[in-house]
Amino acid sequence: MPVSELESRITELSNHLADAEIAGALIQSPVDLYYYAGGRQNGALLIPAVDSAASSEQGGDGATFFVRRSVERAKFESGGGDSCIDIRQFPSLRSFAETLSKMGIDGGLGLQHGEIPADLSQKFSAALAPLGAVKDCTEIVYRQREKKSNWELTMMREGANVQQQMFDAVKHSIELGATELDLVAAAEAVSRRHGFGGTVQMRRFPLQCDRAVIVSGRAGGIPSFFDSAIGGTGPHPMAGMGSGFTKLRANQPILVDLVHVHRGYVVDATRMFSIGGLAESWLERLSDMVEVSDSVVGSLARGDNCSKAWEIGSELATSMGHGEHLMGMKPDQSKFLGHSVGLQLDESPVVARGFDRPLVDNGVMAIEPKLVFDDGSIGLEDTWVKTSQGMERITLDDNYELIIDC
């Protein structure tokens, strides 16, 4: 992680905290430790508000990472000798408030109540009580992360190049009698070779997500615990979503939804495959979803808020006769058409009711209208970035077909 990235992120959060009248934030979520400190070592990162005596702007020590393990690795990951963060061993929790007070913290801190476990939140809230009432800084961090830097967008574009190779590997693995998991293995091999770390980070409990969700035929109509259009059988109930042992058959839709994570950054895309072609009814459904996708992308490009984009897309799908099948079948329909991505797959905002604000410039969102039926599912998905000129697609090039007959 470039030190310049860490510096700008810490400075921005420091200013946001001052605006919110919070003396400082204590960052403990592993995802956000990576975002602000360049690594996810076990500890707590103090970022003082810009107007706090503890801030570097006011002559204090500034951002300080209190690390339980590993201090040396935390120093390396934050930039070594060029680091903008002071790295220290975590003190006793009993004396933590006193330590922070001596550094210049003279008010209540913000904790990530929306990210860290309740017992940890309660433990730190009690320990920090002498400094003042603890507040929640979760939403401040979420909002900051919505706008991606040029470096972050570069990571996502590099990830999209790997992802396209994953789709190519799936294409070359499709044959009669192969299982969904056979195709997943082909995609996984590409992703792993290019540095995927093994985990797709999710914000919302208790969601967990596989990197490759490939469903064929009737398996595409099976719902799961996961809040998305596509469920799938999964290999067994403990991993009860996504791909399973269903074998590929001719003339059935094969939906391939692939996530790749490059240096922590998510890209998400879906394309359709088949063996021997699909019935005209399936092709018409896919054409309709392309039109719905275009309507959502166009709405966000105009600066409409995300609830308006949902209204436009869902009403168009309903007018086409797809209301009972959009993003699932009743009673298991998902009520969104797009989700922001970044270090987590399910970031905000979302193209859904209640998100009455637009996608910010440099905001990144996966748009994914899909239709689900008892005998399969069909749709598309791409990851887009909002620019001052509109929406720019990050995933897959213009020559990559929406449906590929193998």
C-alpha positions as CSV (number, residue, x, y, z in Angstrom):
1,M,0.0,0.0,0.0
2,P,1.6,3.3,-1.0
3,V,2.3,5.6,2.0
4,S,0.7,8.5,0.2
5,E,-2.6,6.5,0.2
6,L,-2.4,6.0,3.9
7,E,-1.5,9.6,4.5
8,S,-4.5,11.0,2.5
9,R,-6.9,8.5,4.1
10,I,-5.8,9.3,7.6
11,T,-6.0,13.1,7.0
12,E,-9.5,12.8,5.5
13,L,-10.8,10.7,8.4
14,S,-9.2,13.2,10.9
15,N,-11.1,16.0,9.3
16,H,-14.4,14.1,9.3
17,L,-13.9,13.3,13.0
18,A,-13.5,17.0,13.8
19,D,-16.6,17.8,11.9
20,A,-18.5,15.2,13.9
21,E,-17.1,16.5,17.2
22,I,-15.4,13.1,17.9
23,A,-11.9,13.4,19.5
24,G,-10.6,10.5,17.6
25,A,-11.4,7.1,16.1
26,L,-10.1,3.7,17.3
27,I,-10.0,1.5,14.2
28,Q,-10.2,-2.3,15.0
29,S,-11.9,-3.9,12.0
30,P,-9.3,-5.9,10.0
31,V,-10.7,-4.5,6.7
32,D,-10.3,-0.9,7.9
33,L,-6.9,-1.6,9.5
34,Y,-5.8,-2.6,6.0
35,Y,-7.4,0.6,4.6
36,Y,-5.7,3.0,7.0
37,A,-2.6,1.2,8.2
38,G,-1.6,-0.9,5.2
39,G,-2.0,-4.3,7.0
40,R,-4.4,-6.2,9.3
41,Q,-2.2,-6.9,12.3
42,N,-4.0,-7.5,15.6
43,G,-4.4,-4.2,17.4
44,A,-6.2,-0.8,17.4
45,L,-5.3,2.2,15.3
46,L,-5.9,5.6,16.9
47,I,-6.6,8.4,14.4
48,P,-7.0,11.7,16.3
49,A,-9.4,14.4,15.0
50,V,-7.5,17.2,13.3
51,D,-8.4,19.6,16.1
52,S,-7.2,17.3,18.9
53,A,-4.0,17.9,20.7
54,A,-3.0,14.3,19.9
55,S,-3.0,15.1,16.1
56,S,0.2,15.7,14.2
57,E,-1.3,19.0,13.0
58,Q,-1.5,20.2,16.6
59,G,2.0,18.9,17.5
60,G,0.9,15.5,18.8
61,D,2.0,12.0,17.8
62,G,-0.8,11.7,15.2
63,A,-2.0,8.3,14.0
64,T,-0.8,5.6,16.3
65,F,-1.2,1.8,15.8
66,F,-1.2,-0.1,19.1
67,V,-0.3,-3.6,18.1
68,R,-0.6,-6.9,19.9
69,R,0.9,-9.0,17.1
70,S,3.0,-8.4,15.1
71,V,4.6,-5.1,15.8
72,E,7.5,-5.6,13.3
73,R,5.2,-6.7,10.5
74,A,2.9,-3.7,11.2
75,K,5.9,-1.4,10.8
76,F,6.8,-3.0,7.5
77,E,3.3,-3.0,6.1
78,S,2.7,0.7,7.0
79,G,5.8,1.8,5.1
80,G,8.7,1.1,7.3
81,G,11.0,4.1,7.7
82,D,8.6,6.2,5.5
83,S,5.5,5.3,7.5
84,C,3.1,8.1,8.5
85,I,2.0,6.0,11.5
86,D,3.6,5.5,14.9
87,I,3.7,1.8,15.7
88,R,3.7,0.7,19.4
89,Q,3.1,-2.3,21.5
90,F,-0.5,-2.4,22.8
91,P,-0.4,-1.4,26.5
92,S,-2.5,-2.9,29.2
93,L,-6.2,-2.2,28.5
94,R,-6.6,-1.0,32.1
95,S,-4.2,1.8,31.5
96,F,-5.2,2.5,27.9
97,A,-7.4,5.5,28.6
98,E,-4.5,7.0,30.6
99,T,-2.1,6.4,27.8
100,L,-4.4,8.1,25.3
101,S,-4.9,11.0,27.7
102,K,-1.2,11.6,27.9
103,M,-1.1,11.7,24.1
104,G,-3.6,14.6,24.1
105,I,-6.9,12.8,23.7
106,D,-9.3,14.8,25.9
107,G,-12.7,13.6,24.7
108,G,-14.8,10.6,23.9
109,L,-13.5,8.4,21.0
110,G,-15.4,6.7,18.2
111,L,-15.5,2.9,18.0
112,Q,-16.7,0.8,15.0
113,H,-19.8,-0.5,16.8
114,G,-21.2,-1.7,13.4
115,E,-18.1,-3.8,12.6
116,I,-16.5,-5.2,15.8
117,P,-18.1,-7.9,18.0
118,A,-20.4,-6.7,20.8
119,D,-18.1,-8.1,23.5
120,L,-15.1,-6.2,22.2
121,S,-17.2,-3.1,21.8
122,Q,-18.4,-3.3,25.3
123,K,-14.9,-4.0,26.7
124,F,-13.3,-1.0,25.0
125,S,-16.3,1.3,25.7
126,A,-15.8,0.5,29.4
127,A,-12.0,1.0,29.3
128,L,-12.3,4.3,27.4
129,A,-15.1,5.7,29.5
130,P,-12.8,8.0,31.5
131,L,-12.1,10.0,28.3
132,G,-15.8,10.7,27.7
133,A,-18.8,9.1,26.1
134,V,-17.9,6.6,23.4
135,K,-19.5,7.3,20.0
136,D,-20.0,5.2,16.9
137,C,-17.8,6.1,13.9
138,T,-18.9,3.2,11.7
139,E,-20.8,5.3,9.2
140,I,-18.1,7.9,8.9
141,V,-15.6,5.2,7.8
142,Y,-18.2,3.7,5.4
143,R,-18.9,7.0,3.7
144,Q,-15.2,7.8,3.3
145,R,-14.5,4.4,1.7
146,E,-17.3,4.9,-0.9
147,K,-15.1,7.2,-3.0
148,K,-12.2,5.3,-4.5
149,S,-8.8,6.8,-5.1
150,N,-7.0,6.5,-8.5
151,W,-4.8,3.8,-6.9
152,E,-7.8,1.8,-5.7
153,L,-9.3,2.0,-9.2
154,T,-6.1,0.8,-10.7
155,M,-6.2,-2.3,-8.4
156,M,-9.8,-3.0,-9.5
157,R,-8.9,-2.7,-13.2
158,E,-6.0,-5.1,-12.6
159,G,-8.4,-7.4,-10.9
160,A,-10.8,-7.2,-13.8
161,N,-8.0,-8.4,-16.1
162,V,-7.5,-11.5,-13.9
163,Q,-11.3,-12.0,-13.8
164,Q,-11.5,-12.1,-17.6
165,Q,-9.0,-14.9,-17.5
166,M,-11.2,-16.7,-15.0
167,F,-14.1,-16.5,-17.4
168,D,-11.9,-17.9,-20.2
169,A,-10.9,-20.8,-18.0
170,V,-14.5,-21.6,-17.2
171,K,-15.4,-21.5,-20.9
172,H,-12.6,-24.0,-21.7
173,S,-13.8,-26.3,-18.9
174,I,-17.5,-26.5,-20.0
175,E,-18.5,-30.0,-21.3
176,L,-21.4,-32.3,-20.9
177,G,-21.2,-34.2,-17.6
178,A,-18.8,-31.7,-15.9
179,T,-20.1,-30.5,-12.5
180,E,-20.5,-26.9,-11.4
181,L,-17.6,-27.4,-9.0
182,D,-15.4,-28.5,-11.9
183,L,-15.9,-25.1,-13.4
184,V,-15.3,-23.4,-10.1
185,A,-12.0,-25.2,-9.7
186,A,-10.9,-23.9,-13.1
187,A,-11.8,-20.3,-12.1
188,E,-10.2,-20.7,-8.7
189,A,-6.9,-21.9,-10.1
190,V,-6.6,-18.7,-12.1
191,S,-7.6,-16.4,-9.2
192,R,-5.2,-18.1,-6.8
193,R,-2.2,-18.0,-9.2
194,H,-2.7,-14.2,-9.4
195,G,-2.6,-13.7,-5.7
196,F,-6.2,-14.1,-4.4
197,G,-5.9,-14.4,-0.6
198,G,-8.8,-16.9,0.0
199,T,-11.5,-14.6,1.4
200,V,-14.2,-12.4,0.0
201,Q,-14.9,-9.8,2.7
202,M,-18.5,-9.2,3.6
203,R,-19.9,-6.4,5.7
204,R,-23.3,-7.8,6.6
205,F,-23.7,-10.6,9.2
206,P,-24.1,-13.6,8.6
207,L,-23.4,-13.4,4.9
208,Q,-20.5,-15.4,3.5
209,C,-19.7,-15.5,-0.2
210,D,-17.8,-17.9,-2.5
211,R,-15.6,-16.3,-5.1
212,A,-17.3,-18.3,-7.9
213,V,-21.0,-18.9,-8.0
214,I,-21.7,-21.1,-11.0
215,V,-25.2,-22.6,-11.3
216,S,-26.7,-24.7,-14.1
217,G,-30.2,-25.6,-15.0
218,R,-32.6,-26.2,-12.1
219,A,-29.8,-25.4,-9.6
220,G,-30.1,-21.8,-10.6
221,G,-33.6,-21.7,-9.2
222,I,-32.7,-22.9,-5.7
223,P,-32.7,-20.1,-3.1
224,S,-30.2,-19.9,-0.2
225,F,-29.4,-17.9,2.9
226,F,-27.5,-15.4,0.8
227,D,-29.3,-12.2,0.0
228,S,-28.9,-12.3,-3.7
229,A,-30.8,-13.4,-6.8
230,I,-28.8,-16.6,-7.1
231,G,-28.7,-19.2,-4.4
232,G,-27.5,-22.6,-5.7
233,T,-27.2,-25.9,-3.9
234,G,-23.7,-25.5,-2.6
235,P,-21.7,-28.7,-2.0
236,H,-23.3,-29.4,1.4
237,P,-25.7,-27.6,3.9
238,M,-22.9,-25.9,5.8
239,A,-21.7,-24.3,2.5
240,G,-25.3,-24.0,1.3
241,M,-25.0,-21.5,-1.5
242,G,-23.3,-21.4,-4.8
243,S,-22.0,-24.3,-6.8
244,G,-22.5,-28.0,-6.1
245,F,-22.4,-31.4,-7.8
246,T,-25.0,-30.6,-10.4
247,K,-23.8,-31.9,-13.8
248,L,-24.0,-29.8,-17.0
249,R,-26.6,-30.7,-19.5
250,A,-27.3,-29.5,-23.1
251,N,-29.5,-26.5,-23.8
252,Q,-29.7,-25.3,-20.2
253,P,-28.6,-21.9,-18.9
254,I,-25.2,-21.9,-17.0
255,L,-24.9,-18.7,-15.0
256,V,-21.3,-17.9,-14.1
257,D,-20.9,-15.2,-11.4
258,L,-17.2,-14.6,-10.6
259,V,-15.6,-12.4,-8.0
260,H,-11.9,-11.7,-8.0
261,V,-10.1,-9.8,-5.2
262,H,-6.9,-8.1,-6.1
263,R,-4.8,-6.6,-3.3
264,G,-8.0,-6.6,-1.3
265,Y,-10.2,-5.0,-3.9
266,V,-13.3,-6.7,-5.3
267,V,-14.6,-6.9,-8.9
268,D,-17.8,-8.7,-9.6
269,A,-19.2,-9.8,-13.0
270,T,-21.7,-12.4,-14.4
271,R,-22.0,-13.9,-17.9
272,M,-24.1,-16.7,-19.3
273,F,-22.9,-19.9,-21.0
274,S,-24.7,-22.9,-22.5
275,I,-24.0,-26.2,-24.3
276,G,-25.8,-26.4,-27.6
277,G,-27.7,-23.1,-27.3
278,L,-30.7,-21.9,-25.4
279,A,-34.4,-21.6,-26.2
280,E,-35.5,-18.3,-27.6
281,S,-37.4,-17.6,-24.4
282,W,-34.1,-17.5,-22.4
283,L,-32.5,-15.2,-25.0
284,E,-35.4,-12.8,-24.8
285,R,-35.1,-12.8,-21.0
286,L,-31.4,-11.9,-21.2
287,S,-32.1,-9.2,-23.7
288,D,-34.6,-7.7,-21.3
289,M,-32.1,-7.8,-18.4
290,V,-29.6,-5.9,-20.7
291,E,-32.2,-3.2,-21.1
292,V,-32.8,-3.1,-17.3
293,S,-29.1,-2.9,-16.7
294,D,-28.8,0.0,-19.2
295,S,-31.7,1.8,-17.4
296,V,-30.0,1.5,-14.0
297,V,-26.6,2.6,-15.3
298,G,-28.1,5.5,-17.1
299,S,-30.0,6.6,-14.0
300,L,-26.8,6.6,-11.9
301,A,-24.9,8.4,-14.7
302,R,-27.5,11.2,-14.6
303,G,-26.9,11.6,-10.8
304,D,-30.2,10.1,-9.7
305,N,-30.2,8.7,-6.2
306,C,-29.9,5.0,-5.8
307,S,-33.6,4.5,-4.8
308,K,-34.6,6.2,-7.9
309,A,-32.4,3.9,-10.0
310,W,-34.0,0.9,-8.2
311,E,-37.5,2.3,-9.1
312,I,-36.6,2.8,-12.7
313,G,-35.0,-0.6,-13.1
314,S,-37.6,-2.6,-11.2
315,E,-40.6,-0.9,-12.8
316,L,-39.1,-1.6,-16.3
317,A,-38.6,-5.3,-15.4
318,T,-42.2,-5.4,-14.1
319,S,-43.6,-3.8,-17.3
320,M,-41.8,-6.6,-19.2
321,G,-43.6,-9.2,-17.2
322,H,-40.7,-10.2,-15.0
323,G,-42.0,-8.8,-11.6
324,E,-42.4,-12.3,-10.1
325,H,-38.9,-13.4,-11.1
326,L,-36.7,-10.4,-10.8
327,M,-33.8,-11.1,-8.4
328,G,-35.4,-14.3,-7.3
329,M,-38.9,-15.9,-6.9
330,K,-41.3,-15.1,-4.1
331,P,-41.0,-15.4,-1.1
332,D,-37.2,-15.3,-1.6
333,Q,-36.7,-12.2,-3.9
334,S,-33.9,-9.9,-3.2
335,K,-34.8,-6.2,-3.4
336,F,-31.8,-4.6,-5.1
337,L,-30.3,-4.3,-8.5
338,G,-26.8,-3.2,-7.7
339,H,-24.3,-3.1,-4.8
340,S,-21.2,-1.0,-4.2
341,V,-17.9,-2.9,-4.0
342,G,-14.5,-2.1,-2.7
343,L,-12.6,-3.9,0.1
344,Q,-16.0,-5.6,0.8
345,L,-18.5,-7.1,-1.6
346,D,-21.5,-5.5,0.0
347,E,-20.6,-1.9,0.5
348,S,-22.9,1.1,0.4
349,P,-24.8,2.6,-1.3
350,V,-27.1,0.0,-2.9
351,V,-29.5,0.3,-5.8
352,A,-32.5,-0.3,-3.5
353,R,-35.3,1.5,-1.6
354,G,-34.0,3.7,1.2
355,F,-30.7,4.7,-0.4
356,D,-31.8,8.3,-1.2
357,R,-28.4,9.5,-2.3
358,P,-26.5,9.2,-5.6
359,L,-23.4,7.2,-6.3
360,V,-20.5,9.6,-5.7
361,D,-17.9,10.3,-8.3
362,N,-15.3,7.5,-8.1
363,G,-17.9,5.3,-6.4
364,V,-17.8,1.8,-7.7
365,M,-20.9,-0.4,-8.1
366,A,-21.8,-3.9,-9.5
367,I,-25.1,-3.7,-11.4
368,E,-26.7,-7.2,-11.7
369,P,-30.3,-7.6,-12.9
370,K,-31.2,-11.3,-13.0
371,L,-34.2,-13.4,-13.5
372,V,-34.8,-16.7,-11.6
373,F,-37.2,-19.5,-12.6
374,D,-37.7,-23.1,-11.4
375,D,-35.6,-24.4,-14.3
376,G,-32.8,-21.9,-14.1
377,S,-31.6,-18.3,-13.9
378,I,-30.3,-15.8,-16.4
379,G,-28.9,-12.2,-16.2
380,L,-25.7,-10.2,-16.4
381,E,-23.5,-8.2,-14.1
382,D,-20.6,-5.7,-14.5
383,T,-18.7,-3.5,-12.1
384,W,-18.9,0.2,-12.9
385,V,-17.2,3.4,-11.7
386,K,-19.0,6.7,-11.6
387,T,-17.0,9.5,-13.2
388,S,-17.6,13.2,-14.0
389,Q,-18.6,12.0,-17.5
390,G,-21.0,9.3,-16.4
391,M,-20.5,5.5,-15.8
392,E,-17.5,3.6,-17.0
393,R,-17.5,-0.2,-17.0
394,I,-14.5,-1.8,-15.3
395,T,-15.1,-5.5,-15.9
396,L,-14.8,-7.5,-19.2
397,D,-14.1,-5.8,-22.5
398,D,-16.6,-4.8,-25.1
399,N,-15.9,-7.9,-27.2
400,Y,-16.8,-10.4,-24.4
401,E,-20.2,-11.8,-25.3
402,L,-23.1,-11.8,-22.8
403,I,-23.9,-15.4,-23.6
404,I,-21.4,-18.0,-24.9
405,D,-22.4,-21.2,-26.5
406,C,-19.7,-23.9,-25.9
